[in-house]
Every structure is written in structure tokens, then in C-alpha cells.
Amino acid sequence: MKITLSLACLSSALAFSPALIAHQKRSHLKSAVMEDTATVTMTSSSSTSDDAPAKTKLPTRFDTFLKKYKGRRPIVVESDEVSFTYQDFATAVQNTEYSFQRDAIVPGMAMEYSGNGALIDIGAKASAFLPLQEAALTLLPGQTIGDIIPLEQTMDFQIISEENEEGQLNVSIRRLQYKKAWEAVVKLAEQDAIIQAPVIQVNRGGAICLVEGLRAFLPGSHLSGRLPDENLVGETLPLKFLEVNIETNKLVVSNRKAVVESQMADLSRGDLVEGIVKALKPYGAFIEVGGMSGLLHISQISYDRIDDLEKVLQPNMRVKCMIIDHDKVNGRIALSTKTLEPQPGDMLKDANMVFEKAEETAKAYLEKMERERQQREEAARDVVLSLGDSLDDLTGGADGDSSDPLQDVSDSLDSLLS
């Protein structure tokens, strides 16, 4: 009896425990949620199937095209011959197919100016960009891109970069002009031509000239009677090439060489020239004559002996001289003032008087030289004629003997006279 009562009490205690009550509540809540969900699903299904009207099927694009299709159309050829062949088409494609790789040369035109450059249409997927510094071989101060590149005019461009993130290329005109300029310079150098070029800059060593758009160096020692100062800038000078090297980008020119060559063509022995004393040496003086350097040897200054050259000539002194010899190949001339002396020793007594009468004394000297030349020729002819008479006497008129005992003497005379 006691055991039965204890089990009953234990059962009652377990029935009212908090854990058991919470478990029962969760089970009941879960069952209710599942029942409500099933009910809503069933209701929604039935509502959709009963209330929603049936949708009408719309025709597709293919259905529309199929409805309008009337079959294959025949190809109508108006003439028996077709003027455009596959070969013509391939040629046209080849001619219009551009290679947009670096260093490639492509045609294009400027469409608009953009900042410090221009946008160029070269047929690529994006417009190429031409910077101002690549627009011309030589840029003058203050020039803009609009002053150099016209709009909508077809020109050749060289691609100088790879595509950027936006597919844009950089192009250049300067590099094409640079190549053509070097080709022109090499050709002129091979012809040994005299060119005209402006001076654009001077420095301590000389001047910078613009030759076919290229910067050429003119050493100060090769300036003809000038100093490399600011007054030289903007002046056009005759030049000849001293060095042309494409690999090292070296271009050296000479003004003195061009002046000497042009003047030497008009100079001859006996010409009276005017120059300036540039330097005094123990053996004579160097006279600059029209850009050329001539030597006035101390023995050609006066017929009298000169003990002190500085008492006769001074640097920067203007003098008149006669050309007594010249070397046109190397541009050298030999000068003389003693041929201009009215009397021997006048250069030591009064040099200015000698220069004032230079034209008169030079003419008299040349006439004297001409008379002496004619006298020498007459004397030589008399010698030849007298030898001819001697030969007739020795041969005695014998026709059969073809040997000439004085043949060697005659040959020597011919060589002497020639």
C-alpha cells in the first residue's frame, strides 16, 4: 500500500515539473505551425487555379519572320561581266588593313585639338594622340599645335607607343621628318654641296645652325672672319659639311670652308686683295682675306731686310697684298707686299703709301712680268731654231739614216719648254 502511494506521488511530481511542461508547449506549437502552413498552401493553390485567367501566348520574333518570309529571292545580275572580283576585294582589304604596331607608319588626320596635342583618326578603335613635342622636327618659341597641324588633312604618322588602358596610341610626325632630314643631309654631303643655313643659337664653342631641320654645330674656328656672338643669331651663312654621322647623331659644318671654296674659284695669281693682319710669327704674318687665311712670308714683305716685324705690321692692321701662289684644294694662298713697293724698302719707310699706290704698282708689276715672260719665250724659240740648224748640218741631208744623234737633247728641250 505504501509502495503504491509513493509511485502515484512520484508520477504527480513529474507531471508538474517545469522541464516537462516546456517540452509539451514546444511540441504543441510546432504542430500548430505545421497545420497553418499546410492550410495556407492549400488555400493559395486552390485560389490560383480557380481565380487566375489563362494567359494568351504571344508570337515570337521567329514567328513574325516566318510569317513574312516569301521564299528565297533570285539574284539579278544586270550585266554578264562582274567588274569587282575576289582578287580586287582582297587587294582593297590589304590596302586598307593597317598595322597598329609600334614604329608602324599609318595615314590619318587630325580631328580636334586636345590640350597640348591633337586627336588623330588613324582607323583604330580609339583616336590616337599627337603630343606637341612630336608634331614637328623644329618647334619655334610660342608655336601651338594649331599652328603646325591642320584639321581634317590626311598626313602620315608613326606609332611610337603601345595601346594604353583606353586603347589609345601615341603617334609622331617629328620622327618621320627626322629620318627624311638625315637622308637629305647625307645626300648633300655626298655631293659636297655648299648649303645656306640660319644660325639659331651661339655658345662658347661656336654656333648652332639649322640644316634641313637638324641642329648642326659650327665651331668658332670655322667661322669666316666672325666671332660667335649674339649678333650672329638669325643670320644665314654658307656652310659645308665637316662631319656627318647618323649613328652618333653628329653633324658638324664649316663656314670658312664654304667661303674659301667659293672665293678660291675666282682667285688667280697676280690678283690684288685686301685683308687684315690676324697674327704675327717669326717667319711672317697671317692675313685674313675674305675668310681665308693667307701667309705673308717675311721674305715677301719688302725687298730690304726686316729685323723687327712688329715695326712694319701690327695685328688688326688692314693691308693690301698680291697673290703669288694658291692651293685651291686646301684653301691656302701665298701673299706678297714687296711686289707693290714703288721702290725697294718702301714697306719699311711708309707702308700706308705702298697700300695707297697698290693698284698702280700692281699693274706695273704685272706688265713687267708679262714682258719678261715674252722675252723668255723668244729666247727659248731662238735656242730651238739654232738647234734645228745644227741638226741639219750634222745629218748632212742623208735621208737613209733615220737615227737622230741629238734626239735626247731635243727631248730635254721640249720638256724644259713645256
FIDRENMAR-976973 format. One line per field, with one value per residue (C-alpha): residue number from 1; residue in one letter; chain; x, z, y. Coordinates in nm, 3 decimals. Example, Ala and Ser with C-alpha at 12.3 -4.5 7.8 and 13.67 -1.06 7.14 Angstrom:
! residues 2
nr <- c(1_2) .
rest <- c(A_S) .
kette <- c(A_A) .
c1 <- c(1.230_1.367) .
c3 <- c(0.780_0.714) .
c2 <- c(-0.450_-0.106) .
END
This chain:
! residues 418
nr <- c(1_2_3_4_5_6_7_8_9_10_11_12_13_14_15_16_17_18_19_20_21_22_23_24_25_26_27_28_29_30_31_32_33_34_35_36_37_38_39_40_41_42_43_44_45_46_47_48_49_50_51_52_53_54_55_56_57_58_59_60_61_62_63_64_65_66_67_68_69_70_71_72_73_74_75_76_77_78_79_80_81_82_83_84_85_86_87_88_89_90_91_92_93_94_95_96_97_98_99_100_101_102_103_104_105_106_107_108_109_110_111_112_113_114_115_116_117_118_119_120_121_122_123_124_125_126_127_128_129_130_131_132_133_134_135_136_137_138_139_140_141_142_143_144_145_146_147_148_149_150_151_152_153_154_155_156_157_158_159_160_161_162_163_164_165_166_167_168_169_170_171_172_173_174_175_176_177_178_179_180_181_182_183_184_185_186_187_188_189_190_191_192_193_194_195_196_197_198_199_200_201_202_203_204_205_206_207_208_209_210_211_212_213_214_215_216_217_218_219_220_221_222_223_224_225_226_227_228_229_230_231_232_233_234_235_236_237_238_239_240_241_242_243_244_245_246_247_248_249_250_251_252_253_254_255_256_257_258_259_260_261_262_263_264_265_266_267_268_269_270_271_272_273_274_275_276_277_278_279_280_281_282_283_284_285_286_287_288_289_290_291_292_293_294_295_296_297_298_299_300_301_302_303_304_305_306_307_308_309_310_311_312_313_314_315_316_317_318_319_320_321_322_323_324_325_326_327_328_329_330_331_332_333_334_335_336_337_338_339_340_341_342_343_344_345_346_347_348_349_350_351_352_353_354_355_356_357_358_359_360_361_362_363_364_365_366_367_368_369_370_371_372_373_374_375_376_377_378_379_380_381_382_383_384_385_386_387_388_389_390_391_392_393_394_395_396_397_398_399_400_401_402_403_404_405_406_407_408_409_410_411_412_413_414_415_416_417_418) .
rest <- c(M_K_I_T_L_S_L_A_C_L_S_S_A_L_A_F_S_P_A_L_I_A_H_Q_K_R_S_H_L_K_S_A_V_M_E_D_T_A_T_V_T_M_T_S_S_S_S_T_S_D_D_A_P_A_K_T_K_L_P_T_R_F_D_T_F_L_K_K_Y_K_G_R_R_P_I_V_V_E_S_D_E_V_S_F_T_Y_Q_D_F_A_T_A_V_Q_N_T_E_Y_S_F_Q_R_D_A_I_V_P_G_M_A_M_E_Y_S_G_N_G_A_L_I_D_I_G_A_K_A_S_A_F_L_P_L_Q_E_A_A_L_T_L_L_P_G_Q_T_I_G_D_I_I_P_L_E_Q_T_M_D_F_Q_I_I_S_E_E_N_E_E_G_Q_L_N_V_S_I_R_R_L_Q_Y_K_K_A_W_E_A_V_V_K_L_A_E_Q_D_A_I_I_Q_A_P_V_I_Q_V_N_R_G_G_A_I_C_L_V_E_G_L_R_A_F_L_P_G_S_H_L_S_G_R_L_P_D_E_N_L_V_G_E_T_L_P_L_K_F_L_E_V_N_I_E_T_N_K_L_V_V_S_N_R_K_A_V_V_E_S_Q_M_A_D_L_S_R_G_D_L_V_E_G_I_V_K_A_L_K_P_Y_G_A_F_I_E_V_G_G_M_S_G_L_L_H_I_S_Q_I_S_Y_D_R_I_D_D_L_E_K_V_L_Q_P_N_M_R_V_K_C_M_I_I_D_H_D_K_V_N_G_R_I_A_L_S_T_K_T_L_E_P_Q_P_G_D_M_L_K_D_A_N_M_V_F_E_K_A_E_E_T_A_K_A_Y_L_E_K_M_E_R_E_R_Q_Q_R_E_E_A_A_R_D_V_V_L_S_L_G_D_S_L_D_D_L_T_G_G_A_D_G_D_S_S_D_P_L_Q_D_V_S_D_S_L_D_S_L_L_S) .
kette <- c(A_A_A_A_A_A_A_A_A_A_A_A_A_A_A_A_A_A_A_A_A_A_A_A_A_A_A_A_A_A_A_A_A_A_A_A_A_A_A_A_A_A_A_A_A_A_A_A_A_A_A_A_A_A_A_A_A_A_A_A_A_A_A_A_A_A_A_A_A_A_A_A_A_A_A_A_A_A_A_A_A_A_A_A_A_A_A_A_A_A_A_A_A_A_A_A_A_A_A_A_A_A_A_A_A_A_A_A_A_A_A_A_A_A_A_A_A_A_A_A_A_A_A_A_A_A_A_A_A_A_A_A_A_A_A_A_A_A_A_A_A_A_A_A_A_A_A_A_A_A_A_A_A_A_A_A_A_A_A_A_A_A_A_A_A_A_A_A_A_A_A_A_A_A_A_A_A_A_A_A_A_A_A_A_A_A_A_A_A_A_A_A_A_A_A_A_A_A_A_A_A_A_A_A_A_A_A_A_A_A_A_A_A_A_A_A_A_A_A_A_A_A_A_A_A_A_A_A_A_A_A_A_A_A_A_A_A_A_A_A_A_A_A_A_A_A_A_A_A_A_A_A_A_A_A_A_A_A_A_A_A_A_A_A_A_A_A_A_A_A_A_A_A_A_A_A_A_A_A_A_A_A_A_A_A_A_A_A_A_A_A_A_A_A_A_A_A_A_A_A_A_A_A_A_A_A_A_A_A_A_A_A_A_A_A_A_A_A_A_A_A_A_A_A_A_A_A_A_A_A_A_A_A_A_A_A_A_A_A_A_A_A_A_A_A_A_A_A_A_A_A_A_A_A_A_A_A_A_A_A_A_A_A_A_A_A_A_A_A_A_A_A_A_A_A_A_A_A_A_A_A_A_A_A_A_A_A_A_A_A_A_A_A_A_A_A_A_A_A_A_A_A_A_A_A_A_A_A_A_A_A_A_A_A_A_A_A_A) .
c1 <- c(0.000_0.281_0.466_0.160_0.113_0.474_0.459_0.146_0.308_0.617_0.407_0.225_0.552_0.696_0.379_0.406_0.786_0.899_1.110_0.822_0.580_0.823_0.870_0.497_0.449_0.715_0.560_0.216_0.346_0.529_0.218_0.008_0.256_0.270_-0.107_-0.137_0.127_-0.046_-0.376_-0.233_-0.066_-0.380_-0.580_-0.334_-0.326_-0.695_-0.728_-0.473_-0.625_-0.980_-0.943_-0.644_-0.743_-0.546_-0.255_-0.254_0.065_0.236_0.415_0.799_1.031_1.085_0.709_0.683_0.979_0.836_0.500_0.662_0.911_0.821_1.096_1.447_1.482_1.657_1.992_1.955_2.271_2.226_2.538_2.714_3.051_3.117_3.358_3.469_3.646_3.763_4.119_4.009_3.837_4.147_4.364_4.125_4.128_4.506_4.536_4.301_4.423_4.658_4.907_4.880_5.207_5.486_5.702_5.439_5.364_4.992_4.786_4.549_4.403_4.367_4.005_4.036_4.287_4.304_4.513_4.878_4.826_4.575_4.347_4.428_4.194_4.408_4.128_4.190_3.922_4.022_4.167_4.545_4.714_4.980_5.176_5.301_5.667_5.611_5.427_5.735_6.109_6.171_5.939_5.966_5.903_5.533_5.410_5.093_4.959_4.711_4.994_5.155_4.883_4.575_4.245_4.096_4.401_4.548_4.907_5.144_5.211_5.443_5.315_5.552_5.376_5.162_4.792_4.707_4.418_4.169_4.311_4.476_4.808_5.063_5.183_5.458_5.538_5.876_6.034_5.932_6.073_6.391_6.453_6.389_6.616_6.909_6.857_6.870_7.182_7.366_7.284_7.411_7.728_7.794_7.756_7.996_7.749_7.754_7.433_7.269_7.159_7.039_7.210_6.966_7.199_7.553_7.768_8.128_8.247_8.071_7.720_7.422_7.278_6.960_7.035_6.728_6.566_6.862_7.087_7.441_7.742_7.957_8.291_8.412_8.738_8.540_8.362_8.488_8.609_8.338_8.307_8.026_7.827_7.457_7.472_7.516_7.175_6.925_7.189_7.209_7.558_7.707_7.824_7.999_7.991_8.284_8.132_7.807_7.740_7.387_7.476_7.613_7.372_7.671_7.657_7.946_7.968_8.216_8.155_8.519_8.545_8.243_8.370_8.719_8.588_8.358_8.628_8.914_8.727_8.762_9.122_9.433_9.799_9.862_9.526_9.532_9.342_9.272_9.295_9.351_9.661_9.547_9.873_10.248_10.500_10.881_10.854_10.583_10.224_9.886_9.644_9.271_9.140_8.764_8.752_9.068_9.396_9.692_10.059_10.269_10.618_10.879_11.082_10.781_10.715_10.994_11.300_11.501_11.589_11.342_11.489_11.171_10.842_10.629_10.768_10.621_10.293_10.062_9.760_9.424_9.609_9.440_9.679_9.682_9.867_9.922_9.851_10.168_10.051_9.743_9.629_9.262_9.227_9.334_9.224_9.570_9.718_10.066_10.080_10.336_10.369_10.718_10.573_10.372_10.671_10.736_11.095_11.274_11.235_10.922_10.732_10.981_10.965_10.594_10.361_10.047_10.192_10.256_9.893_9.762_9.954_9.894_9.668_9.917_10.225_10.046_9.956_10.314_10.447_10.218_10.315_10.680_10.618_10.440_10.731_10.979_10.765_10.757_11.135_11.185_10.963_11.155_11.485_11.362_11.244_11.586_11.752_11.524_11.583_11.960_11.947_11.749_12.017_12.283_12.089_12.071_12.448_12.513_12.284_12.422_12.086_12.118_11.767_11.860_11.988_11.692_11.894_11.898_12.218_12.062_11.727_11.799_11.891_11.570_11.359_11.522_11.448_11.086_11.043_11.204_10.984_10.669) .
c3 <- c(0.000_0.083_-0.232_-0.448_-0.289_-0.346_-0.717_-0.752_-0.577_-0.797_-1.111_-0.998_-0.926_-1.267_-1.442_-1.299_-1.345_-1.542_-1.794_-1.890_-1.924_-2.155_-2.374_-2.413_-2.507_-2.782_-2.932_-2.936_-3.101_-3.371_-3.458_-3.486_-3.719_-3.950_-3.967_-4.052_-4.324_-4.490_-4.477_-4.639_-4.912_-5.000_-4.998_-5.221_-5.468_-5.497_-5.526_-5.804_-6.003_-5.970_-5.991_-6.234_-6.603_-6.862_-7.033_-7.413_-7.594_-7.783_-8.116_-8.110_-8.348_-8.532_-8.577_-8.719_-8.956_-9.065_-9.139_-9.363_-9.534_-9.901_-10.001_-10.144_-10.369_-10.705_-10.767_-11.053_-11.250_-11.487_-11.695_-11.794_-11.651_-11.286_-11.253_-10.898_-10.849_-10.540_-10.622_-10.632_-10.299_-10.143_-10.276_-10.135_-9.796_-9.800_-9.885_-9.609_-9.342_-9.113_-8.868_-8.541_-8.401_-8.266_-8.530_-8.799_-9.037_-9.094_-9.261_-9.054_-8.999_-8.703_-8.587_-8.296_-8.068_-7.718_-7.456_-7.556_-7.861_-8.115_-8.156_-8.475_-8.655_-8.789_-8.819_-8.482_-8.223_-8.043_-8.165_-8.142_-7.962_-8.115_-7.848_-7.934_-7.900_-8.163_-8.408_-8.586_-8.609_-8.503_-8.276_-8.270_-7.945_-7.890_-8.151_-8.071_-8.208_-8.420_-8.590_-8.705_-8.766_-8.977_-8.910_-9.147_-9.369_-9.439_-9.323_-9.236_-8.872_-8.694_-8.397_-8.103_-7.818_-7.729_-7.653_-7.308_-7.092_-7.310_-7.634_-7.735_-7.922_-7.935_-8.281_-8.413_-8.718_-8.586_-8.619_-8.984_-9.055_-8.865_-9.088_-9.409_-9.290_-9.234_-9.577_-9.734_-9.534_-9.636_-9.999_-9.976_-9.804_-10.079_-10.335_-10.132_-10.180_-10.028_-9.831_-9.673_-9.310_-9.039_-8.702_-8.416_-8.115_-8.007_-7.729_-7.608_-7.858_-8.167_-8.306_-8.375_-8.728_-8.861_-9.156_-9.306_-8.964_-8.786_-8.537_-8.676_-8.480_-8.631_-8.442_-8.371_-8.551_-8.870_-8.871_-9.152_-9.001_-8.734_-8.365_-8.224_-8.054_-8.030_-8.344_-8.538_-8.435_-8.721_-8.989_-9.279_-9.355_-9.637_-9.499_-9.597_-9.412_-9.198_-9.036_-9.094_-8.869_-8.839_-8.579_-8.331_-8.442_-8.510_-8.765_-8.792_-9.053_-9.158_-9.277_-9.356_-9.585_-9.786_-9.814_-9.914_-10.183_-10.335_-10.334_-10.444_-10.765_-10.857_-10.741_-10.951_-10.932_-10.960_-10.808_-10.568_-10.246_-9.920_-9.580_-9.208_-9.013_-8.772_-8.625_-8.636_-8.638_-8.660_-9.021_-9.130_-9.082_-9.133_-9.330_-9.342_-9.693_-9.730_-9.472_-9.599_-9.415_-9.631_-9.539_-9.596_-9.557_-9.410_-9.731_-9.930_-9.720_-9.861_-10.080_-9.784_-9.484_-9.192_-8.843_-8.642_-8.800_-8.540_-8.663_-9.007_-8.934_-8.634_-8.553_-8.693_-8.942_-9.282_-9.568_-9.943_-10.089_-10.417_-10.456_-10.576_-10.525_-10.413_-10.317_-10.407_-10.266_-9.914_-9.937_-9.885_-10.050_-10.051_-10.042_-10.113_-10.046_-10.186_-10.537_-10.454_-10.348_-10.585_-10.465_-10.270_-9.896_-9.914_-9.685_-9.410_-9.466_-9.530_-9.554_-9.593_-9.902_-10.053_-9.991_-10.143_-10.464_-10.463_-10.772_-10.976_-10.870_-10.908_-11.266_-11.340_-11.181_-11.385_-11.707_-11.619_-11.553_-11.887_-12.074_-11.902_-11.991_-12.356_-12.356_-12.211_-12.476_-12.754_-12.611_-12.597_-12.959_-13.069_-12.892_-13.064_-13.407_-13.361_-13.258_-13.570_-13.791_-13.607_-13.667_-14.042_-14.057_-13.867_-14.075_-14.399_-14.569_-14.560_-14.594_-14.543_-14.192_-13.960_-13.643_-13.464_-13.266_-13.078_-13.003_-12.633_-12.641_-12.827_-12.580_-12.292_-12.452_-12.515_-12.155_-12.044_-12.263_-12.163) .
c2 <- c(0.000_0.238_0.147_0.219_0.559_0.655_0.576_0.783_1.079_1.045_1.044_1.357_1.534_1.453_1.566_1.915_1.958_2.274_2.082_1.856_2.148_2.335_2.031_1.986_2.353_2.332_2.020_2.182_2.500_2.306_2.105_2.422_2.595_2.295_2.275_2.650_2.627_2.335_2.520_2.837_2.637_2.454_2.776_2.955_2.668_2.648_3.025_3.044_2.765_2.899_3.277_3.347_3.368_3.169_3.372_3.428_3.308_3.595_3.533_3.532_3.718_3.394_3.350_3.703_3.648_3.312_3.473_3.738_3.503_3.452_3.222_3.273_3.576_3.529_3.714_3.956_4.044_4.335_4.259_3.944_4.061_4.148_4.441_4.352_4.022_3.840_3.948_4.310_4.267_4.107_4.391_4.651_4.482_4.463_4.830_4.939_4.698_4.890_4.751_4.939_4.813_5.028_5.206_5.140_5.428_5.489_5.764_5.971_6.314_6.546_6.562_6.806_6.975_6.838_7.009_7.016_6.797_6.670_6.368_6.178_5.938_5.651_5.396_5.233_5.164_5.482_5.812_5.837_6.126_6.353_6.545_6.893_6.791_6.520_6.747_6.890_6.842_7.202_7.396_7.773_7.962_8.023_7.776_7.583_7.258_7.454_7.643_7.318_7.058_7.146_6.972_6.712_6.689_6.345_6.303_6.020_5.938_5.696_5.497_5.546_5.362_5.064_5.095_5.229_5.110_5.301_5.159_5.488_5.511_5.792_5.899_6.126_6.339_6.455_6.111_6.083_6.429_6.339_6.038_6.234_6.518_6.282_6.128_6.477_6.571_6.255_6.322_6.681_6.566_6.312_6.590_6.811_7.094_7.442_7.499_7.803_7.765_8.008_8.044_7.976_7.977_8.064_7.926_7.945_7.686_7.819_7.835_7.608_7.614_7.458_7.230_7.058_7.091_6.926_7.102_7.131_7.253_7.527_7.553_7.904_7.827_7.763_8.098_8.318_8.645_8.648_8.577_8.359_8.637_8.718_8.930_8.608_8.468_8.486_8.533_8.286_8.155_7.948_7.614_7.294_6.966_6.859_6.550_6.363_6.064_5.925_5.662_5.917_6.191_6.417_6.696_6.944_7.222_7.490_7.843_7.913_7.613_7.725_8.083_7.971_7.738_7.999_8.266_8.044_7.973_8.343_8.395_8.366_8.460_8.833_8.937_9.230_9.155_9.334_9.168_9.207_9.103_8.829_8.704_8.770_8.489_8.486_8.371_8.615_8.727_8.558_8.773_8.702_8.759_8.713_8.437_8.271_8.267_8.375_8.369_8.681_8.538_8.770_8.743_8.872_9.183_9.404_9.386_9.516_9.304_9.315_9.295_9.364_9.257_9.439_9.774_9.704_9.520_9.509_9.282_9.403_9.625_9.649_9.571_9.515_9.219_9.041_8.671_8.500_8.139_7.946_7.597_7.570_7.221_7.316_7.681_7.831_8.139_8.293_8.675_8.945_9.318_9.370_9.338_9.651_9.865_10.157_10.145_9.870_9.926_10.143_9.899_9.976_10.351_10.415_10.113_10.326_10.493_10.149_10.047_10.372_10.312_9.936_9.932_10.136_9.941_9.608_9.694_9.799_9.480_9.257_9.438_9.386_9.016_8.984_9.147_8.915_8.613_8.711_8.763_8.414_8.259_8.439_8.324_7.966_7.978_8.111_7.818_7.568_7.720_7.723_7.356_7.279_7.432_7.232_6.910_6.978_7.026_6.702_6.486_6.630_6.574_6.191_6.052_5.690_5.735_5.751_5.777_6.114_6.177_6.476_6.320_6.321_6.689_6.777_6.582_6.762_7.098_7.001_6.901_7.224_7.441_7.257) .
END
